[in-house]
Amino acid sequence: MARVCTLCGKSPHMSVTRTLLRGKYNPTAKTRKYPNLQWVRIGSGKRVKACTQCIKRMAVTQ
């Protein structure tokens, strides 16, 4: 579970290109979008992977 936020549980999800932008001769496959995870130290000094939204949320509460 390397690409999951330890605080909120955000994980990768599948994404597709809009149907109008593709056609019969230009098919598009599904792509996987990953959350923006960063290493950050929490209050106990432990390093965890957190998404940037959680990092912003922690900065506001402190």
Backbone hydrogen bonds, N-H to C=O, Kabsch-Sander energy under -0.5 kcal/mol:
donor,donor_aa,acceptor,acceptor_aa,energy
4,V,1,M,-0.7
5,C,10,K,-2.3
6,T,49,K,-2.4
9,G,5,C,-1.3
13,H,33,K,-1.9
15,S,31,T,-3.2
21,L,18,R,-1.0
22,R,19,T,-1.1
23,G,26,N,-0.8
31,T,15,S,-3.2
33,K,13,H,-3.0
33,K,31,T,-0.5
37,L,35,P,-1.4
38,Q,50,A,-2.6
40,V,48,V,-2.5
42,I,46,K,-2.4
45,G,42,I,-2.3
48,V,40,V,-2.6
50,A,38,Q,-2.7
50,A,48,V,-0.6
52,T,36,N,-1.4
55,I,51,C,-1.9
56,K,52,T,-2.3
57,R,53,Q,-2.0
58,M,54,C,-2.4
59,A,55,I,-1.9
60,V,56,K,-1.6
61,T,57,R,-1.6
62,Q,58,M,-1.4
